[in-house]
């Protein structure tokens, strides 16, 4: 019996597979990885109720302190403020734009 451990530590996911054939154990691990990473989000939840998970957001989102930033177009995953909300860097929370 072969024990193969599949880990995606940054997302807190772990799977252990026991199978007689190493090939099948590897295939199961690959399927596990593809399911977890398929949407780029890996079931990450955002702490702020005014933010949403996005697999491809701006690397330089606008903030209360700096609404327009010079930034190259880079796609990054993470939590981003909902529409009509903006990040307040002092509180690290998404607030309504007029509240800045």
GUBA-327040 format. One line per field, with one value per residue: residue in one letter; x, z, y of N, C-alpha, C in turn; residue number from 0; chain. Coordinates in Angstrom, 2 decimals, decimal comma, padded with zeros to 5 digits, always signed. Last residue first. Example, Ala and Ser with C-alpha at 12.3 -4.5 7.8 and 13.67 -1.06 7.14 Angstrom:
residu = s  a
npx = +012,85  +013,19
npz = +007,08  +007,80
npy = -002,25  -005,69
capx = +013,67  +012,30
capz = +007,14  +007,80
capy = -001,06  -004,50
cpx = +012,90  +013,20
cpz = +007,87  +007,80
cpy = +000,03  -003,30
num = 1  0
chaine = A  A
REM end
This chain:
residu = x  x  x  x  x  x  x  x  x  x  x  x  x  x  x  x  x  x  x  x  x  x  x  x  x  x  x  x  x  x  x  x  x  x  x  x  x  x  x  x  x  x  x  x  x  x  x  x  x  x  x  x  x  x  x  x  x  x  x  x  x  x  x  x  x  x  x  x  x  x  x  x  x  x  x  x  x  x  x  x  x  x  x  x  x  x  x  x  x  x  x  x  x  x  x  x  x  x  x  x
npx = -014,69  -017,33  -017,82  -017,31  -017,65  -014,82  -013,06  -010,21  -007,91  -007,77  -006,07  -006,96  -009,95  -010,97  -014,38  -017,39  -018,65  -018,26  -016,06  -012,52  -011,09  -008,81  -007,23  -004,85  -003,93  -002,58  -001,47  -000,62  +001,16  +000,15  -000,38  -003,58  -006,01  -006,45  -005,16  -006,71  -008,69  -007,45  -007,53  -005,16  -002,93  -003,47  -006,89  -007,75  -008,74  -010,32  -011,72  -014,04  -015,05  -016,13  -017,70  -017,01  -013,74  -012,53  -013,20  -011,98  -011,07  -011,39  -009,63  -009,32  -008,92  -010,49  -008,73  -007,51  -008,99  -008,87  -006,12  -005,44  -006,98  -005,74  -003,23  -003,96  -004,84  -002,40  -000,97  -002,47  -002,06  +000,73  +000,93  -001,50  -002,86  -003,28  -004,30  -003,78  -004,67  -004,66  -005,33  -005,14  -004,32  -003,20  -000,53  -000,31  -001,51  -000,47  -000,90  +000,83  +000,35  +001,18  +000,57  +000,85
npz = +002,66  +002,16  -000,52  -000,90  +001,94  +002,58  +003,62  +005,80  +007,01  +008,22  +006,43  +003,86  +002,74  -000,51  -001,44  -003,26  -005,67  -005,54  -002,89  -002,77  -002,76  -002,04  -004,81  -007,51  -010,14  -013,07  -013,87  -015,50  -013,38  -012,15  -010,33  -008,92  -007,39  -004,62  -001,76  +000,50  -000,25  -003,22  -006,02  -006,34  -007,90  -009,13  -009,62  -009,95  -010,34  -008,52  -005,73  -003,12  -001,82  +000,93  +003,03  +005,09  +005,39  +005,02  +002,42  +001,85  -000,65  -002,40  -004,56  -006,74  -009,19  -009,95  -009,53  -007,22  -006,47  -008,83  -009,13  -006,77  -007,25  -009,54  -008,45  -006,67  -008,50  -009,81  -007,68  -007,35  -009,80  -009,57  -007,41  -006,29  -003,93  -001,90  -000,03  +000,39  +002,02  +001,69  +002,51  +002,50  +002,98  +001,03  +001,34  +001,09  -000,21  -000,51  -000,39  +000,17  -000,19  +000,52  -000,83  +000,00
npy = +058,42  +058,12  +057,89  +055,10  +053,03  +050,85  +048,07  +048,39  +049,34  +051,73  +053,05  +052,54  +051,73  +050,96  +051,46  +050,78  +050,44  +046,92  +045,73  +045,31  +042,03  +039,47  +037,74  +037,64  +039,87  +041,01  +044,19  +046,90  +049,17  +052,32  +055,10  +055,53  +057,39  +057,56  +057,16  +056,92  +055,17  +053,49  +051,24  +048,50  +047,17  +044,86  +044,00  +040,47  +037,57  +036,30  +037,74  +038,03  +041,20  +043,27  +043,88  +042,18  +041,04  +038,56  +036,26  +032,95  +030,73  +028,58  +029,03  +030,71  +029,67  +027,59  +025,38  +024,49  +022,23  +020,69  +020,27  +018,85  +016,49  +015,55  +014,96  +012,91  +010,98  +010,47  +009,31  +006,97  +005,72  +005,17  +003,39  +001,25  +001,01  +003,92  +006,57  +010,00  +012,93  +016,41  +019,76  +023,30  +025,92  +027,40  +026,92  +024,09  +021,65  +018,29  +014,90  +011,94  +008,55  +005,34  +002,19  -001,18
capx = -013,22  -016,91  -018,07  -016,38  -018,28  -015,82  -013,72  -011,59  -007,82  -008,53  -005,89  -005,71  -009,38  -010,19  -012,96  -016,60  -018,99  -018,56  -017,23  -013,73  -011,19  -010,05  -007,35  -006,00  -003,63  -003,72  -001,09  -001,75  +001,09  +000,33  +000,31  -002,20  -005,43  -007,50  -004,57  -005,51  -009,07  -007,71  -007,62  -006,53  -002,89  -002,37  -005,78  -008,01  -007,95  -009,12  -011,57  -012,90  -015,34  -015,15  -017,80  -018,26  -014,56  -012,99  -012,75  -013,06  -010,59  -012,28  -009,37  -009,73  -007,97  -011,07  -009,37  -006,97  -008,75  -010,17  -006,86  -004,87  -007,19  -007,15  -003,35  -003,38  -005,78  -003,54  -000,51  -002,34  -003,40  +000,19  +001,45  -000,78  -001,84  -003,67  -003,67  -004,35  -003,81  -005,31  -004,49  -005,78  -004,76  -004,65  -000,96  -000,20  -001,45  -000,63  -001,02  +000,24  +000,81  +000,55  +001,33  +000,00
capz = +002,76  +003,57  +000,07  -001,41  +000,83  +003,00  +002,48  +005,54  +006,17  +008,92  +007,87  +004,30  +003,65  +000,65  -001,67  -002,03  -004,88  -006,33  -003,76  -002,35  -003,31  -001,66  -003,44  -006,79  -008,88  -012,53  -013,38  -015,46  -014,57  -011,91  -011,53  -008,77  -008,69  -005,50  -003,09  +000,59  +000,21  -001,78  -005,45  -006,26  -007,26  -008,16  -009,81  -009,63  -011,22  -008,97  -007,18  -003,66  -002,49  -000,07  +001,87  +004,36  +005,30  +006,36  +002,80  +002,20  +000,28  -001,25  -003,57  -005,46  -008,74  -010,09  -010,82  -007,86  -005,51  -008,29  -010,17  -007,05  -006,04  -009,58  -009,51  -006,16  -007,52  -010,56  -008,27  -006,23  -009,44  -010,68  -007,28  -007,49  -004,24  -003,05  +000,04  -000,45  +002,03  +001,32  +002,69  +002,01  +004,09  +001,10  +001,36  +002,40  -000,73  +000,31  -001,27  +000,81  -000,84  +001,11  -000,95  +000,00
capy = +058,62  +058,09  +059,21  +056,12  +053,72  +051,82  +048,70  +047,98  +048,14  +050,69  +053,24  +051,91  +052,72  +050,54  +051,71  +050,78  +051,64  +048,12  +045,64  +046,02  +043,37  +040,15  +038,18  +037,12  +039,19  +040,29  +042,87  +045,98  +048,33  +050,88  +054,63  +055,09  +057,04  +057,07  +057,32  +057,73  +056,51  +053,57  +052,58  +049,02  +048,50  +044,82  +044,94  +041,87  +038,43  +035,59  +037,86  +037,31  +039,94  +042,85  +044,76  +041,90  +042,25  +038,94  +037,60  +033,87  +031,76  +028,73  +027,99  +031,25  +030,67  +028,92  +025,62  +025,68  +023,29  +021,12  +020,98  +020,17  +017,30  +015,95  +015,97  +014,16  +011,53  +011,01  +010,57  +007,91  +006,20  +005,97  +004,75  +001,66  +000,02  +003,12  +005,26  +008,95  +011,75  +015,16  +018,59  +022,08  +025,09  +027,43  +028,31  +024,74  +023,01  +019,49  +016,06  +013,11  +009,76  +006,52  +003,43  +000,00
cpx = -012,88  -015,41  -017,64  -016,57  -017,38  -016,48  -014,84  -012,10  -009,20  -008,43  -006,59  -005,48  -008,14  -009,69  -012,21  -015,13  -018,32  -019,08  -017,41  -014,84  -012,51  -010,01  -008,71  -006,04  -004,93  -003,30  -002,32  -001,25  -000,07  +000,29  +000,66  -001,64  -003,96  -006,99  -005,53  -004,89  -007,87  -008,18  -007,93  -006,55  -004,31  -002,28  -004,72  -006,77  -008,33  -008,22  -010,27  -012,90  -014,04  -015,55  -016,75  -018,45  -015,84  -013,95  -013,34  -012,45  -011,74  -011,76  -010,14  -009,49  -008,28  -010,13  -009,94  -007,71  -008,35  -009,98  -008,22  -005,70  -006,68  -007,48  -004,79  -003,51  -005,26  -004,56  -001,65  -001,90  -003,37  -001,18  +000,88  -000,36  -000,96  -002,53  -004,19  -003,57  -004,52  -004,29  -005,30  -004,81  -005,46  -005,20  -002,48  -000,75  -001,46  -000,64  -001,28  +000,26  +000,09  +001,18  +000,53  +000,89
cpz = +003,33  +003,76  +001,54  -000,76  +000,41  +001,76  +002,99  +004,29  +005,94  +008,23  +008,67  +005,80  +004,25  +001,45  -000,37  -002,39  -003,51  -005,41  -004,52  -003,39  -002,88  -002,13  -003,16  -005,37  -008,23  -011,26  -012,74  -015,09  -014,40  -013,23  -011,31  -010,15  -008,49  -006,88  -004,12  -000,78  +000,16  -001,45  -003,95  -005,66  -007,17  -007,38  -008,72  -009,85  -010,98  -009,84  -007,56  -005,17  -002,99  -000,62  +000,80  +003,13  +004,51  +006,32  +004,16  +002,66  +000,58  -000,19  -002,27  -004,32  -007,36  -009,61  -010,98  -009,13  -006,20  -007,34  -009,68  -008,06  -006,27  -008,40  -009,65  -007,21  -006,96  -009,60  -009,04  -006,75  -008,28  -010,32  -008,36  -007,36  -005,40  -003,36  -001,13  -000,23  +001,27  +001,40  +002,33  +002,12  +003,67  +002,20  +001,42  +002,41  +000,52  -000,55  -000,39  -000,17  -000,22  +000,45  -000,33  +000,00
cpy = +059,97  +058,34  +059,26  +057,48  +054,88  +052,42  +049,59  +048,69  +047,53  +049,34  +052,14  +052,06  +052,06  +051,75  +051,37  +050,96  +051,67  +049,22  +046,95  +045,85  +043,99  +041,59  +038,78  +037,65  +038,71  +039,55  +042,25  +044,58  +047,36  +050,14  +053,18  +054,78  +056,72  +056,69  +056,73  +058,01  +057,44  +054,98  +052,50  +050,42  +049,07  +046,13  +044,76  +042,72  +039,88  +036,44  +037,19  +037,46  +039,34  +041,49  +044,44  +042,78  +041,95  +040,12  +037,95  +035,19  +032,69  +029,72  +028,22  +030,28  +031,21  +030,02  +027,02  +026,10  +024,58  +022,30  +021,46  +020,94  +018,73  +016,85  +016,45  +015,27  +012,86  +011,63  +011,23  +009,28  +007,19  +006,54  +005,67  +003,13  +000,45  +002,15  +004,44  +007,67  +010,64  +014,04  +017,35  +020,92  +023,81  +026,53  +028,44  +026,16  +023,88  +020,74  +017,27  +014,28  +010,94  +007,74  +004,56  +001,24
num = 99  98  97  96  95  94  93  92  91  90  89  88  87  86  85  84  83  82  81  80  79  78  77  76  75  74  73  72  71  70  69  68  67  66  65  64  63  62  61  60  59  58  57  56  55  54  53  52  51  50  49  48  47  46  45  44  43  42  41  40  39  38  37  36  35  34  33  32  31  30  29  28  27  26  25  24  23  22  21  20  19  18  17  16  15  14  13  12  11  10  9  8  7  6  5  4  3  2  1  0
chaine = A  A  A  A  A  A  A  A  A  A  A  A  A  A  A  A  A  A  A  A  A  A  A  A  A  A  A  A  A  A  A  A  A  A  A  A  A  A  A  A  A  A  A  A  A  A  A  A  A  A  A  A  A  A  A  A  A  A  A  A  A  A  A  A  A  A  A  A  A  A  A  A  A  A  A  A  A  A  A  A  A  A  A  A  A  A  A  A  A  A  A  A  A  A  A  A  A  A  A  A
REM end
